[in-house]
Amino acid sequence: MSAPDGSPVGAERSIGQLFASATADMSALVHDEIALAKAQLKQDVKRGATSGGAFMAAGVLLLFSLPMLNFALAYGIHTWSDWNLALCFLLSFAANVLIALALALIGVVFAKKAKKGRGPQKVAASVKETAGVLQKAKPHPRPELPEDRVPQAIEAVARSSS
């Protein structure tokens, strides 16, 4: 069994290897958070597009169906009931308005869902939670070096940092 960087588990890893491993993990985490944000924004945009499509359909239906449907429905009602032709035209118009209102209501429902979409807020909360966990992380205790190795360890750190 080996660690992600290929070194055997339980073996001492250098600070550079630990830093490289932590950097790779952070990079993967950031990429995953970005992918999550994209997916959630895509879903919100899809809901918004559905809402806009429903509003457009309501408008197109009302605009293009009024002449044809009004005449057909009005003459149909007049034939079945022998009511005044003007009243029949009003009834056919009312039916078209009810259908358009139903489509507009569907559009409003989808618009509210898109507005309630909390995709970016969820991602921001996840990033803050991850940062909080990382800030609270404590390093593993290191064994104390023997007295004669302390100056060498300090010199090695000074050399590696320059």
NUMAR-249721 format. One line per field, with one value per residue (C-alpha): residue number from 0; residue in three letters; x negated, y negated, z negated. Coordinates in steps of 0.5 Angstrom, whole numbers, plus 500, padded with zeros to 3 digits. Layout:
<atoms>
pos <- [NUM, ...]
code <- [ALA, ...]
px <- [X, ...]
py <- [Y, ...]
pz <- [Z, ...]
</atoms>
This chain:
<atoms>
pos <- [0, 1, 2, 3, 4, 5, 6, 7, 8, 9, 10, 11, 12, 13, 14, 15, 16, 17, 18, 19, 20, 21, 22, 23, 24, 25, 26, 27, 28, 29, 30, 31, 32, 33, 34, 35, 36, 37, 38, 39, 40, 41, 42, 43, 44, 45, 46, 47, 48, 49, 50, 51, 52, 53, 54, 55, 56, 57, 58, 59, 60, 61, 62, 63, 64, 65, 66, 67, 68, 69, 70, 71, 72, 73, 74, 75, 76, 77, 78, 79, 80, 81, 82, 83, 84, 85, 86, 87, 88, 89, 90, 91, 92, 93, 94, 95, 96, 97, 98, 99, 100, 101, 102, 103, 104, 105, 106, 107, 108, 109, 110, 111, 112, 113, 114, 115, 116, 117, 118, 119, 120, 121, 122, 123, 124, 125, 126, 127, 128, 129, 130, 131, 132, 133, 134, 135, 136, 137, 138, 139, 140, 141, 142, 143, 144, 145, 146, 147, 148, 149, 150, 151, 152, 153, 154, 155, 156, 157, 158, 159, 160, 161]
code <- [MET, SER, ALA, PRO, ASP, GLY, SER, PRO, VAL, GLY, ALA, GLU, ARG, SER, ILE, GLY, GLN, LEU, PHE, ALA, SER, ALA, THR, ALA, ASP, MET, SER, ALA, LEU, VAL, HIS, ASP, GLU, ILE, ALA, LEU, ALA, LYS, ALA, GLN, LEU, LYS, GLN, ASP, VAL, LYS, ARG, GLY, ALA, THR, SER, GLY, GLY, ALA, PHE, MET, ALA, ALA, GLY, VAL, LEU, LEU, LEU, PHE, SER, LEU, PRO, MET, LEU, ASN, PHE, ALA, LEU, ALA, TYR, GLY, ILE, HIS, THR, TRP, SER, ASP, TRP, ASN, LEU, ALA, LEU, CYS, PHE, LEU, LEU, SER, PHE, ALA, ALA, ASN, VAL, LEU, ILE, ALA, LEU, ALA, LEU, ALA, LEU, ILE, GLY, VAL, VAL, PHE, ALA, LYS, LYS, ALA, LYS, LYS, GLY, ARG, GLY, PRO, GLN, LYS, VAL, ALA, ALA, SER, VAL, LYS, GLU, THR, ALA, GLY, VAL, LEU, GLN, LYS, ALA, LYS, PRO, HIS, PRO, ARG, PRO, GLU, LEU, PRO, GLU, ASP, ARG, VAL, PRO, GLN, ALA, ILE, GLU, ALA, VAL, ALA, ARG, SER, SER, SER]
px <- [500, 497, 499, 502, 495, 492, 489, 490, 495, 492, 485, 483, 484, 481, 484, 484, 487, 493, 493, 494, 499, 503, 503, 505, 511, 513, 512, 517, 522, 522, 523, 529, 532, 532, 535, 541, 542, 542, 547, 552, 551, 553, 559, 562, 561, 565, 570, 570, 570, 576, 580, 578, 581, 587, 588, 587, 591, 597, 596, 595, 602, 606, 603, 604, 610, 615, 617, 618, 620, 625, 629, 629, 631, 636, 640, 639, 643, 648, 650, 651, 654, 657, 655, 653, 647, 643, 644, 641, 635, 634, 634, 629, 624, 625, 623, 617, 615, 616, 611, 606, 607, 605, 599, 597, 598, 593, 588, 589, 588, 582, 579, 580, 576, 570, 570, 570, 564, 559, 553, 548, 550, 549, 542, 540, 542, 539, 532, 533, 534, 528, 524, 526, 524, 517, 516, 518, 513, 508, 501, 499, 494, 487, 482, 477, 470, 464, 460, 454, 459, 463, 457, 457, 464, 465, 459, 463, 469, 466, 462, 469, 472, 467]
py <- [500, 493, 486, 482, 479, 486, 487, 492, 491, 490, 488, 481, 476, 470, 463, 462, 468, 466, 459, 462, 467, 462, 457, 463, 464, 457, 456, 462, 459, 452, 456, 460, 454, 450, 456, 456, 449, 449, 455, 451, 445, 449, 452, 445, 442, 448, 446, 439, 441, 446, 440, 435, 441, 441, 434, 434, 439, 436, 430, 433, 437, 431, 427, 432, 436, 431, 430, 437, 440, 434, 435, 442, 442, 437, 440, 447, 444, 440, 446, 450, 445, 440, 435, 428, 428, 422, 426, 433, 429, 426, 433, 435, 430, 431, 439, 436, 432, 437, 442, 436, 435, 442, 442, 435, 438, 444, 439, 435, 442, 444, 436, 437, 444, 441, 435, 439, 443, 443, 446, 440, 440, 447, 447, 441, 444, 451, 447, 443, 450, 453, 447, 447, 455, 453, 448, 452, 458, 459, 462, 469, 468, 469, 473, 468, 468, 470, 464, 465, 465, 459, 454, 458, 459, 451, 450, 455, 451, 445, 448, 450, 444, 440]
pz <- [500, 502, 501, 506, 508, 509, 502, 497, 492, 485, 488, 486, 492, 493, 492, 499, 501, 495, 498, 505, 503, 499, 505, 510, 505, 505, 512, 513, 508, 511, 518, 515, 512, 519, 522, 517, 518, 525, 525, 520, 524, 530, 527, 525, 532, 534, 530, 532, 539, 538, 534, 540, 545, 541, 542, 549, 550, 547, 551, 557, 556, 554, 560, 566, 563, 562, 569, 571, 564, 563, 569, 569, 562, 562, 568, 565, 558, 563, 567, 560, 556, 561, 556, 559, 563, 559, 553, 556, 558, 551, 549, 554, 552, 544, 546, 549, 543, 538, 542, 543, 535, 534, 538, 535, 528, 530, 532, 525, 521, 525, 525, 517, 517, 521, 516, 510, 513, 508, 512, 511, 504, 503, 506, 502, 496, 498, 499, 492, 489, 492, 490, 483, 483, 486, 481, 475, 477, 473, 475, 472, 466, 469, 465, 461, 464, 460, 457, 462, 468, 467, 470, 476, 477, 476, 482, 486, 486, 487, 493, 496, 495, 499]
</atoms>
